[in-house]
Amino acid sequence: MHYPIQIGRISVTFLQSRHETGGAFDLFELIVPPNFYLSVPHLHRDYDETILGLNGIATWTINGEEIQVKPGQLLTIPRGTVHSQNNLHNDTARMMCLLTPGLLGPEYFRELAATLNTDGPPDIAGIGNIMVRYGVIPISAER
């Protein structure tokens, strides 16, 4: 049985991880609450991401262009592509995320949750270190 990982108000539930797929892919459900901004521009160094909209509308920014992903729509983000994601709407956005190959596993999200789900201001350097260790490269706004 797979349990949700709560990262603040965001929920990530793995259906299959790199552990079950021999590293072929990670597949997880991502739930983002209404009017929630998590815009952290980044790129994935070593894997591609495919998003399938299930409920609500997620707004992805790909290389500076906003793309809305609605139920039934697919968005492919090749490795090395700068992107971020927000829910700019009044309904919860729910989507499936497929990472190929599978390199993150639930460990990445559990580490982020442990860093973010504490009292006080977020440890930005700690979050950045976790991201880089898993090949998720944060991109500064000045770029």
ABEGO torsion letter per residue (X at the ends): XBBBBBBEABBBBBABBAAAAGGABBBBBBBBBBGBBABBBBBBAABBBBBBBABEBBBBBBGGBBBBBBBGBBBBBBBGBBBBBBBABABBBBBBBBBOBBAAEAAAAAAAAAAAABBEBBBAAAAAAAAAAAGBBBBBAAX
